[in-house]
């Protein structure tokens, strides 16, 4: 079966309806992913059925309409090959998306995907999260900061929460240890201006593994001392 067929079936099983245009954009994204993956390391998952479920549908699993409000400004921190940001933008063209990654080669890939898919209101930025969050044009400018498979939650919170405006949300897509990570991150989240963590378990089509999306509301401004300098959050988590 083709990638489009796998994706459509997985989407229907998950309860999502994809238009013909969306399917075409997802398919082109997949083709570009395979093409660039031969030049730079973007993903170890390349089989069409696996990409459809483990990358595309997984990325869309965080799409809570109460969090991703209409025309919301969204930043994908440490986006890598564009997950979850690009699938979210394909499915929700109204969001204003920023893709942030520290590796310039990946940023060039993301820019080509954005151009070839004709995605409007997307900016691709080459920067470390610790540096980007100190840029006044980015700090506390977003309704949502989202991240997937970047770091443990106590570290990831310091990378992401400074980007979120008061009243917005930090959204993390997590694997089987999500409850443990949420408990470990409680102090860091409060220190960075967040409220209690809301966990929503996720069951992807055909997979039995344990995963969840964590939602954290930003209730006050992040202190100016955070994030700390590059490398420190990872070595010495809050």
Residue frames relative to the residue before (quaternion, step in Angstrom):
aa qw qx qy qz dx dy dz
X 1.0000 0.0000 0.0000 0.0000 0.00 0.00 0.00
X 0.5231 -0.6381 0.4672 0.3177 3.53 -1.20 0.55
X 0.6714 -0.4857 0.3736 0.4169 3.54 -1.30 0.33
X 0.6435 0.5395 -0.3278 0.4329 3.60 0.93 -0.87
X 0.6562 0.5074 -0.3115 0.4635 3.58 0.99 -0.85
X 0.6346 0.5186 -0.3264 0.4710 3.59 0.94 -0.89
X 0.6846 0.4997 -0.2882 0.4456 3.57 0.88 -0.98
X 0.6556 0.5131 -0.3159 0.4550 3.57 0.92 -0.87
X 0.6559 0.5089 -0.3094 0.4638 3.57 0.97 -0.86
X 0.6647 0.5019 -0.3006 0.4647 3.58 0.94 -0.92
X 0.6421 0.5278 -0.3169 0.4569 3.58 1.00 -0.84
X 0.6597 0.5038 -0.3075 0.4653 3.58 0.92 -0.90
X 0.6505 0.5135 -0.3141 0.4632 3.57 0.99 -0.83
X 0.6973 0.4555 -0.2629 0.4870 3.57 1.08 -0.73
X 0.5424 -0.6518 0.3774 0.3721 3.58 1.28 -0.22
X 0.5473 0.5921 -0.3991 0.4365 3.55 1.23 0.54
X 0.2423 -0.7602 0.5868 0.1377 3.56 -1.08 0.74
X 0.1280 -0.8053 0.5778 0.0360 3.58 -0.62 1.18
X 0.3824 -0.7094 0.5424 0.2375 3.58 -0.94 0.88
X 0.6756 -0.4738 0.3650 0.4310 3.57 -1.30 0.22
X 0.6367 0.5251 -0.3299 0.4583 3.59 0.99 -0.79
X 0.6424 0.5204 -0.3204 0.4624 3.59 0.95 -0.86
X 0.6521 0.5165 -0.3136 0.4578 3.59 0.92 -0.91
X 0.6528 0.5073 -0.3104 0.4693 3.59 0.98 -0.80
X 0.6604 0.4970 -0.3082 0.4711 3.59 0.99 -0.82
X 0.6395 0.5113 -0.3222 0.4753 3.58 0.98 -0.82
X 0.6516 0.5253 -0.3126 0.4491 3.58 0.98 -0.84
X 0.6578 0.4893 -0.3077 0.4829 3.59 0.95 -0.85
X 0.6037 0.5515 -0.3374 0.4664 3.57 1.06 -0.78
X 0.6576 0.5081 -0.2984 0.4694 3.58 0.94 -0.92
X 0.6563 0.5094 -0.3126 0.4605 3.61 0.93 -0.88
X 0.6612 0.4947 -0.2974 0.4792 3.59 0.99 -0.84
X 0.6087 0.5563 -0.3384 0.4533 3.58 1.08 -0.75
X 0.6695 0.4897 -0.2898 0.4774 3.58 0.94 -0.91
X 0.6601 0.5274 -0.3011 0.4421 3.56 0.95 -0.94
X 0.7247 0.4255 -0.2407 0.4857 3.59 0.82 -0.97
X 0.5907 0.5971 -0.3670 0.3998 3.59 1.13 -0.58
X 0.5998 0.5490 -0.3564 0.4603 3.57 1.25 -0.34
X 0.7089 0.4334 -0.2474 0.4984 3.59 1.23 -0.46
X 0.7926 0.0492 -0.0105 0.6076 3.58 0.99 -0.81
X 0.5373 -0.6416 0.4452 0.3185 3.56 -1.15 0.61
X 0.0133 -0.8199 0.5706 -0.0442 3.57 -0.34 1.28
X 0.8004 -0.1152 0.1199 0.5760 3.58 0.95 -0.88
X 0.3930 -0.6897 0.5544 0.2501 3.54 -1.19 0.63
X 0.6416 0.4927 -0.3068 0.5015 3.58 1.30 -0.29
X 0.0695 0.8350 -0.5391 0.0852 3.60 -0.51 1.17
X 0.5250 0.6305 -0.4247 0.3827 3.64 1.18 -0.38
X 0.5841 -0.6473 0.3521 0.3403 3.60 -0.82 0.95
X 0.6734 0.4917 -0.3139 0.4540 3.59 0.87 -0.87
X 0.6664 0.5050 -0.3001 0.4591 3.58 1.00 -0.84
X 0.6415 0.5076 -0.3280 0.4726 3.59 0.96 -0.83
X 0.6255 0.5609 -0.3326 0.4284 3.57 0.97 -0.88
X 0.7621 0.3735 -0.1952 0.4916 3.57 0.86 -1.00
X 0.7805 0.4056 -0.2012 0.4310 3.57 0.63 -1.17
X 0.7331 0.3425 -0.2363 0.5379 3.58 1.19 -0.32
X 0.7705 0.3966 -0.2246 0.4456 3.59 0.54 -1.14
X 0.7295 0.3965 -0.2509 0.4976 3.61 0.67 -1.04
X 0.6012 0.5558 -0.3558 0.4506 3.58 1.02 -0.72
X 0.6432 0.5237 -0.3214 0.4569 3.59 0.96 -0.86
X 0.7044 0.4695 -0.2600 0.4645 3.58 1.00 -0.85
X 0.5082 0.6793 -0.4098 0.3351 3.58 1.25 -0.30
X 0.6680 0.5118 -0.3071 0.4444 3.61 1.16 -0.44
X 0.5126 0.7058 -0.3828 0.3044 3.57 1.29 -0.18
X 0.0408 0.7698 -0.6265 0.1153 3.53 0.07 1.39
X 0.4143 -0.7516 0.4589 0.2299 3.58 -0.54 1.19
X 0.6157 0.5369 -0.3490 0.4592 3.60 1.19 -0.39
X 0.6801 0.4528 -0.2692 0.5098 3.57 1.23 -0.47
X 0.7412 0.3034 -0.1697 0.5742 3.56 0.90 -0.99
X 0.0916 -0.8352 0.5419 0.0191 3.55 0.37 1.28
X 0.6942 -0.4751 0.3307 0.4278 3.58 -1.25 0.34
X 0.8560 0.0479 -0.0960 0.5057 3.54 -1.00 1.04
X 0.2740 0.7823 -0.5159 0.2162 3.58 1.11 0.62
X 0.4156 -0.6617 0.5661 0.2624 3.54 -1.26 0.61
X 0.0430 -0.8224 0.5646 -0.0556 3.56 -0.57 1.22
X 0.0839 -0.7721 0.6266 0.0642 3.59 -0.99 0.85
X 0.2200 -0.7465 0.6187 0.1075 3.56 -0.94 1.01
X 0.1831 -0.8298 0.5248 0.0491 3.56 -0.28 1.33
X 0.8109 0.0592 -0.1011 0.5733 3.57 -0.64 1.16
X 0.0971 0.8821 -0.4558 0.0691 3.52 1.08 0.86
X 0.2774 -0.7868 0.5150 0.1967 3.62 1.11 -0.49
X 0.8213 -0.1315 0.1407 0.5370 3.57 -0.58 -1.18
X 0.7009 -0.4904 0.2614 0.4471 3.59 1.27 0.30
X 0.5704 0.5859 -0.3840 0.4289 3.57 1.26 0.32
X 0.5897 -0.2242 -0.7759 0.0065 1.57 -1.74 1.81
X 0.3921 0.8001 -0.4195 0.1733 3.60 1.28 -0.23
X 0.7178 0.4578 -0.2791 0.4441 3.59 0.73 -1.01
X 0.6428 0.4910 -0.3490 0.4731 3.66 0.87 -0.71
X 0.6256 0.5323 -0.3391 0.4587 3.59 1.03 -0.74
X 0.6713 0.4994 -0.2934 0.4625 3.57 0.97 -0.88
X 0.6197 0.5289 -0.3433 0.4673 3.61 1.03 -0.73
X 0.7206 0.4460 -0.2441 0.4714 3.56 0.89 -0.97
X 0.7822 0.1732 -0.0809 0.5930 3.56 1.12 -0.72
X 0.1662 -0.8444 0.5019 0.0861 3.62 0.32 1.24
X 0.5966 0.6073 -0.3601 0.3816 3.60 1.18 -0.45
X 0.5972 0.5821 -0.3896 0.3909 3.63 1.06 -0.50
X 0.3382 -0.6979 0.5949 0.2113 3.55 -1.21 0.63
X 0.1178 -0.8695 0.4794 -0.0194 3.53 -0.24 1.35
X 0.0901 -0.7445 0.6588 0.0605 3.52 -1.14 0.84
X 0.1627 -0.7726 0.6102 0.0653 3.57 -0.86 1.04
X 0.0656 -0.8206 0.5674 -0.0190 3.58 -0.58 1.17
X 0.1677 0.7733 -0.5989 0.1235 3.57 -0.83 1.00
X 0.4704 -0.7124 0.4538 0.2557 3.57 -1.07 0.74
X 0.6753 0.4718 -0.2957 0.4837 3.61 1.25 -0.29
X 0.4289 -0.7526 0.4417 0.2336 3.56 -0.49 1.22
X 0.6035 0.5643 -0.3631 0.4308 3.61 1.05 -0.69
X 0.6591 0.4912 -0.3064 0.4800 3.56 1.01 -0.81
X 0.6244 0.5390 -0.3422 0.4499 3.58 1.00 -0.75
X 0.6274 0.5241 -0.3308 0.4714 3.60 1.05 -0.73
X 0.6204 0.5252 -0.3295 0.4804 3.58 1.05 -0.76
X 0.6670 0.5113 -0.2975 0.4530 3.57 0.87 -0.97
X 0.6451 0.5178 -0.3227 0.4600 3.56 1.02 -0.77
X 0.6446 0.5050 -0.3295 0.4700 3.58 1.01 -0.76
X 0.6270 0.5264 -0.3375 0.4646 3.59 0.98 -0.81
X 0.6504 0.5275 -0.3059 0.4529 3.57 0.92 -0.95
X 0.6872 0.4840 -0.2750 0.4667 3.57 0.93 -0.94
X 0.7062 0.4762 -0.2729 0.4472 3.57 0.83 -1.02
X 0.7014 0.4349 -0.2624 0.5001 3.60 1.07 -0.69
X 0.3333 -0.7729 0.4689 0.2676 3.56 1.38 -0.12
X 0.2349 0.7773 -0.5361 0.2309 3.54 0.86 1.06
X 0.2748 -0.7804 0.5448 0.1365 3.57 -0.68 1.13
X 0.8407 0.1810 -0.1547 0.4863 3.55 -1.27 0.54
X 0.4694 0.5942 -0.4950 0.4261 3.52 0.76 1.19
X 0.0312 -0.7801 0.6239 0.0357 3.57 -0.92 0.86
X 0.2315 -0.7621 0.5952 0.1063 3.55 -1.02 0.92
X 0.0632 -0.8313 0.5517 -0.0245 3.57 -0.58 1.16
X 0.2769 -0.7455 0.5902 0.1386 3.52 -0.98 1.00
X 0.4268 0.6732 -0.5053 0.3305 3.58 -0.32 1.26
X 0.4830 -0.5889 0.5453 0.3500 3.53 -1.30 0.36
X 0.6125 -0.5699 0.3969 0.3776 3.57 -1.12 0.62
X 0.6495 0.5387 -0.3247 0.4272 3.59 0.96 -0.87
X 0.6762 0.4660 -0.2843 0.4948 3.57 1.13 -0.67
X 0.6544 0.5393 -0.3080 0.4313 3.56 0.91 -0.96
X 0.6777 0.5132 -0.2948 0.4364 3.57 0.97 -0.85
X 0.6614 0.4685 -0.3124 0.4955 3.60 1.25 -0.18
X 0.5120 0.6063 -0.4219 0.4385 3.56 1.32 0.06
X 0.4484 -0.7273 0.4475 0.2640 3.60 -0.59 1.14
X 0.6221 0.5452 -0.3443 0.4440 3.61 1.19 -0.46
X 0.7389 0.3784 -0.2054 0.5183 3.57 1.28 -0.36
X 0.6223 0.5890 -0.3496 0.3790 3.59 1.00 -0.77
X 0.8576 -0.0537 -0.0285 0.5107 3.55 -0.85 1.13
X 0.4410 0.6931 -0.4422 0.3598 3.56 1.02 0.93
X 0.7051 0.4986 -0.2390 0.4440 3.60 1.24 -0.24
X 0.4805 -0.6452 0.5194 0.2881 3.53 -1.17 0.71
X 0.7988 0.0711 -0.0022 0.5973 3.56 1.11 -0.76
X 0.0775 -0.7155 0.6892 0.0844 3.54 -1.15 0.77
X 0.0528 -0.8134 0.5788 -0.0240 3.56 -0.69 1.12
X 0.0455 0.8025 -0.5934 0.0434 3.56 -1.09 0.67
X 0.1280 -0.7938 0.5945 0.0128 3.52 -1.13 0.79
X 0.8766 -0.0254 0.0036 0.4806 3.57 -0.90 1.03
X 0.4099 0.7159 -0.4726 0.3100 3.59 0.94 0.87
X 0.7774 -0.1807 0.1756 0.5763 3.59 0.81 -1.01
X 0.6391 -0.4797 0.4090 0.4407 3.57 -1.31 0.12
X 0.6772 -0.5707 0.2932 0.3602 3.54 -1.08 0.80
X 0.6338 0.5193 -0.3766 0.4322 3.69 0.86 -0.68
X 0.6708 0.4644 -0.2814 0.5052 3.61 1.10 -0.71
X 0.6661 0.5292 -0.2983 0.4328 3.56 0.90 -0.98
X 0.6057 0.5625 -0.3509 0.4400 3.58 1.07 -0.72
X 0.6689 0.4881 -0.3036 0.4713 3.59 0.97 -0.80
X 0.6260 0.5251 -0.3320 0.4713 3.60 1.12 -0.61
X 0.8061 0.3875 -0.1450 0.4231 3.56 0.83 -1.07
X 0.6797 0.5575 -0.3222 0.3513 3.57 0.78 -0.96
X 0.6035 0.5589 -0.3853 0.4182 3.66 1.01 -0.51
X 0.6216 0.5458 -0.3452 0.4434 3.62 1.17 -0.39
X 0.6670 0.5493 -0.2890 0.4122 3.59 1.16 -0.64
X 0.3931 -0.7035 0.5414 0.2398 3.56 -0.96 0.90
X 0.6348 -0.5117 0.4044 0.4142 3.58 -1.23 0.42
X 0.7593 0.3091 -0.2637 0.5083 3.56 -0.80 1.05
X 0.6125 0.5424 -0.3392 0.4644 3.56 1.30 -0.25
X 0.4113 -0.7198 0.5134 0.2218 3.58 -1.30 -0.16
X 0.2748 -0.6817 0.6519 0.1865 3.50 -1.31 0.60
X 0.0807 -0.8117 0.5783 -0.0171 3.57 -0.73 1.14
X 0.0348 -0.8120 0.5821 -0.0235 3.58 -0.70 1.09
X 0.2573 -0.7404 0.6034 0.1470 3.57 -0.90 1.00
X 0.0116 -0.8529 0.5163 -0.0765 3.55 -0.49 1.22
X 0.4830 -0.6796 0.4906 0.2534 3.52 -1.30 0.52
X 0.8643 -0.2286 0.1096 0.4345 3.54 -1.32 -0.39
X 0.7122 0.4385 -0.2673 0.4786 3.63 1.11 -0.54
X 0.2378 0.8287 -0.4875 0.1383 3.59 1.20 0.42
X 0.6589 0.5150 -0.3256 0.4412 3.62 0.94 -0.82
X 0.6403 0.5199 -0.3073 0.4746 3.55 1.03 -0.85
X 0.6604 0.5070 -0.3034 0.4634 3.58 0.96 -0.88
X 0.6416 0.5313 -0.3208 0.4507 3.56 0.98 -0.86
X 0.6532 0.5049 -0.3079 0.4728 3.57 1.00 -0.84
X 0.6730 0.5084 -0.2912 0.4515 3.59 0.95 -0.90
X 0.7158 0.4782 -0.2466 0.4451 3.57 1.10 -0.70
X 0.3753 0.7749 -0.4604 0.2161 3.60 1.24 -0.14
X 0.6883 0.4758 -0.2895 0.4647 3.60 0.80 -0.98
X 0.6603 0.5188 -0.3073 0.4476 3.58 0.90 -0.96
X 0.6542 0.5293 -0.3121 0.4410 3.57 0.91 -0.94
X 0.6712 0.4882 -0.2973 0.4720 3.59 0.91 -0.91
X 0.6462 0.5375 -0.3061 0.4470 3.57 0.98 -0.88
X 0.7267 0.4441 -0.2206 0.4754 3.57 1.08 -0.81
X 0.6520 -0.5558 0.2979 0.4211 3.57 1.31 0.09
X 0.5621 0.6402 -0.3656 0.3747 3.56 1.25 0.21
X 0.4512 -0.6498 0.5412 0.2852 3.52 -1.36 0.31
X 0.7520 -0.3507 0.2761 0.4850 3.57 -1.27 -0.25
X 0.4917 -0.6748 0.4813 0.2667 3.53 -1.19 0.69
X 0.1935 -0.7598 0.6123 0.1015 3.57 -0.96 0.96
X 0.1615 -0.8088 0.5626 0.0568 3.58 -0.65 1.14
X 0.0650 -0.7838 0.6174 0.0173 3.58 -0.90 0.99
X 0.3380 -0.7601 0.5160 0.2042 3.63 -0.36 1.19
X 0.1974 -0.7813 0.5875 0.0739 3.55 -1.12 0.80
X 0.0908 -0.7630 0.6385 0.0434 3.55 -1.02 0.90
X 0.1901 -0.8035 0.5578 0.0842 3.57 -0.41 1.24
X 0.6302 -0.5650 0.3752 0.3780 3.62 -1.09 0.66
X 0.8606 0.1360 -0.1175 0.4765 3.57 -0.83 1.03
X 0.6764 0.4609 -0.2924 0.4945 3.60 1.26 0.00
X 0.2758 -0.7761 0.5498 0.1393 3.54 -1.05 0.80
X 0.4698 0.6973 -0.4452 0.3079 3.60 1.22 -0.08
X 0.4839 -0.6757 0.4926 0.2579 3.53 -1.25 0.58
X 0.1931 0.7720 -0.5874 0.1475 3.59 -0.79 0.98
X 0.0774 -0.7980 0.5970 0.0276 3.55 -1.26 0.33
X 0.3334 -0.6743 0.6064 0.2578 3.52 -1.36 0.22
X 0.2078 -0.7787 0.5848 0.0918 3.56 -0.89 1.01
X 0.1190 -0.7939 0.5957 0.0278 3.58 -0.85 1.03
X 0.0143 -0.7954 0.6048 -0.0370 3.56 -0.78 1.07
X 0.3063 -0.7633 0.5470 0.1559 3.57 -0.68 1.13
X 0.3365 -0.7132 0.5786 0.2083 3.57 -1.06 0.83
X 0.0894 -0.8435 0.5294 0.0128 3.60 -0.46 1.19
X 0.7893 0.0630 -0.0752 0.6061 3.59 1.24 -0.18
X 0.6655 -0.5271 0.3532 0.3930 3.57 -1.24 0.45
X 0.4813 -0.6392 0.5183 0.3017 3.55 -1.16 0.66
X 0.5187 -0.6398 0.4577 0.3349 3.63 -0.86 0.88
X 0.6013 -0.6246 0.3754 0.3277 3.58 -1.02 0.86
X 0.6144 0.5785 -0.3452 0.4108 3.60 1.17 -0.48
X 0.7110 0.3901 -0.2505 0.5287 3.61 1.30 -0.14
X 0.5210 -0.1887 -0.8323 0.0109 1.53 -2.04 1.44
X 0.5366 -0.6020 0.4821 0.3423 3.54 -1.25 0.48
X 0.7343 -0.4361 0.2850 0.4353 3.59 -1.28 0.19
X 0.6983 -0.4956 0.3290 0.3981 3.54 -1.23 0.61
X 0.7935 0.2954 -0.2473 0.4712 3.54 -0.95 0.99
X 0.6266 0.5759 -0.3441 0.3967 3.59 1.07 -0.66
X 0.6393 0.5289 -0.3627 0.4242 3.67 0.81 -0.79
X 0.6785 0.4970 -0.2902 0.4564 3.57 0.98 -0.85
X 0.7061 0.4620 -0.2605 0.4692 3.58 0.97 -0.88
X 0.8073 0.1218 -0.0211 0.5771 3.56 1.06 -0.78
X 0.1277 -0.8390 0.5248 0.0657 3.62 0.40 1.21
X 0.5830 -0.5940 0.4335 0.3454 3.55 -1.15 0.66
